[in-house]
Amino acid sequence: MQRLGRNGQRCAAKHGKRLSHPLIEQIVATNDKKRFAISEDQKRIRAVQGHSTQLVDIGYQEKIPPAILYHGTATR
């Protein structure tokens, strides 16, 4: 369990959940969109999609948002 890290354990416990390295490996392996990867040293998990790096130039012009702004994520 040491590989998982104490912060992950505390966060899960705070929400009444338990994490284990096999569980995380299963989630990574079976995620239909392949959104996650585990580092070679098996100590970290990361998202493999998105634009959270400065190396990606999205190319949008900055604008002031409207008074009402809608987000496109569907509820399930």
N, C-alpha and C positions, 0 to 999 in steps of 0.2 A: 504494500500500500504506500510505501514511502515514495515510489515513483510518481504517484498521483499528486502529491503535495498537500500540505496541511490546509492551505487556503481553500482549495477545492472541496476538501472534506468538511470544513467548517461551513462553507456556503451551502452545500447540500444538506447538512444536518440542520441548519437554520430553517430550511424549508421542508423538513421532515423526510428527507431522501437520503439514500446511501449510495455512494459511488465506489466502484472498484475498477481496477485496471481492465479486467475482462469485460465488464459492462461497457466501458468506453471503447474498447477495441471492437465490440459487437456493434455499437452505434456507428462508429466510423465505417466499418465494413459493410453494413447493411443500409446506410443512408442512400435512398434512391437517387438523390441529386449529387452525391459525392462531394458534400460541402466541407468535410473535415479531413485533416491529415494529422497523424501522430509523428513527432520528430523521431529521427534515427535513434536517439538515446532513450526513447520511450518516456521522456519526462514532460513533454509538452504536447498540447493539442492546439491546432489553429484552424481558422477558416481558410479555405482555399479559393473562395470567391469574394468578390467585392472590390472596392477601390479605396482601401484604407492606407495606401502608400502614396508618398509624394512622387513616386516614379511614374504614376499614371496621370496623364494629362487628359482630363475628361473633355475639356474644350468648351464648357458652358460659360456664358457671360453671367457675371454676378448681377442679380436684380433684387430689388426690394420686394419682399413677398406681399401678396394681397392681404387684406384684412381677414378674410376667411380662406384658409388653405386646407385642401383635402389630401389625404394620403391614400394611396391605392392598394393597401394590403387588405385582403379579404379576411373576414372573421370565419372561423371554422368551429 
